Amino acid sequence: MEYTVKSGNPEKQRSACVVVGVFENRRLSQSAQQLDQACDGQLTQLVRRGDMDGRKGQSLMLHRVPGLVCDRVLLVGLGRERGCDERAYIKAVETMAGALQDSGAGDATCYLTEIGIRAWDVFWRIRAAARTLETFFYRFDRLKTAPSEQPRINLRRVTFSVPSRRELSGGEQAASEGAAIGNGMNVARELGNLPGNYCTPRHLGEQALELANGHPRMEAELLDEAAMDELGMGALLAVSRGSREEARLIVMRYRGADDDSAPYTLVGKGVTFDTGGISLKPAAAMDEMKFDMCGAASVFGTLSAVADLELPVNVVGIVAAVENMPDGRAYKPGDVVTTMSGQTVEVLNTDAEGRLALCDALTYAERFRPAAVVDMATLTGAAIVALGHHTHGLMGNNGGLVNELLAAGRAATDRAWELPLWDEYQEQLKSTVADMANIGGPPAGTITAGCFLSRYTKKYRWAHLDIAGTAWKSGEHKGATGRPVPLLTQWLLDRTAR
């Protein structure tokens, strides 16, 4: 999709479609009022006779309205004017997208960006709209012999309105950021949606090389099991032992700043399929365990957005890619493994494998002398119990970093919620035979998982995002969401603005 920004009155736009809003109680937005004046009150007549009342999710397409030079006018319901918040705005953009994909219009000029949203300016509205449009039109049908029955999308260009010419430059930057973030989300969704027999650790490695080849500032390195064994990654390799698919440690480096600038490092859990190992999962919904690599997918998506935007910052992406399978060689409950850090772990449950793969990757991150490290993982079902499917769980060893991520989540409408990482919870990880156990029992399972990871992050600022409830959707709309790519990209954008 091509995005442009312009300033001008709606009634003068020679566009295939001009998009304006209508609030509840049939109140026209400012741009809709301007169109209404130019067409002698025809919009007012339509809403008064009940064709549209402005509720959220409503739309009405008008063709060849006398007095207007555009081919179509699309009215979009905005709901209550005083209650128009981020969610209502994004819903309006989605409604616009749904109506446009059925319309045959090749371009559209969007005046929804004039809608006032508390605390967010026109640049935020443009960026959110571009990101929403990118993700709205995404479809995963590459494995079907016939494409899904979706309307043919003729839309190729969307122009966003800004109040004056002074906002053009900032608006164009906002559109570029929104498109890059949306595309990054789609990169993550594409990887997450692939089934486990397609998306293997080897495939993730190939995708890293492909991503690096497409961006001159990026490079990728793949460590095989022999290299990881030399490094002493006994925890990660223990997870891999029951699978015929070799593990990979994937390292991607984006160089947007000077070599002496400390990189921000993203570490992703890449369990491409998780059976639970010997601690076998129940059969119901086990197919969704292909999504257990969505943390890794988020690293790919964020690096894609960063590279597209050519951000002036150094970023390292590390992915611990592995399958967790049961066979005669698989690690067992009661085994003790030695991590790259030298610490030993008693494995009480082989379905708590993500933290075992991550702990070695987090130790490996030390060599980059990072400015900060953020890991993201579909780590615990307990995160869903605590926070549902709306909010990421967030923990960290540095209050400033945690606050940065919370602020980025709010700005990106990709929110996180801080959970306590107190020493009292560390007690639950005690082991009688090793330095620690890999689980701490049912109470506070998300927090004790974070406590486990914290033991490998003492040499740098670190935060952990548990995305088990947010990385994918189940049911009729089953699929990866692309979160937390918006939060992570916003965090990196904020680091460049300092």
Secondary structure, DSSP 4 states (H G I P E B T S, - for coil): -EEEEE---GGG---S-EEEEEEGGGEEPHHHHHHHHHTTTHHHHHHHTTS----TT-EEEEES-TT-SSSEEEEEEEE-STT--HHHHHHHHHHHHHHHHTT--SEEEE-GGGS-BTTB-HHHHHHHHHHHHHHHT----TTSSS----------EEEEE-SSGGGHHHHHHHHHHHHHHHHHHHHHHHHHHS-TTTS-HHHHHHHHHHHHHT-TTEEEEEE-HHHHHHHT-HHHHHHHTT-SSPPEEEEEEEE-S-TTSPPEEEEEEEEEEE--TTSPPPSTTGGGGGGGGHHHHHHHHHHHHHHHHT-SSEEEEEEEEEEE--STTS--TT-EEE-TTS-EEE-S-TT--HHHHHHHHHHHGGGG--SEEEEEE---HHHHHHHTTT-EEEEES-HHHHHHHHHHHHHTT--EEE----HHHHGGG--SSSSEES---STTHHHHHHHHHHTT-TTS-EEEEE-TTTSEE-GGG-EE--TTHHHHHHHHHHHHT-
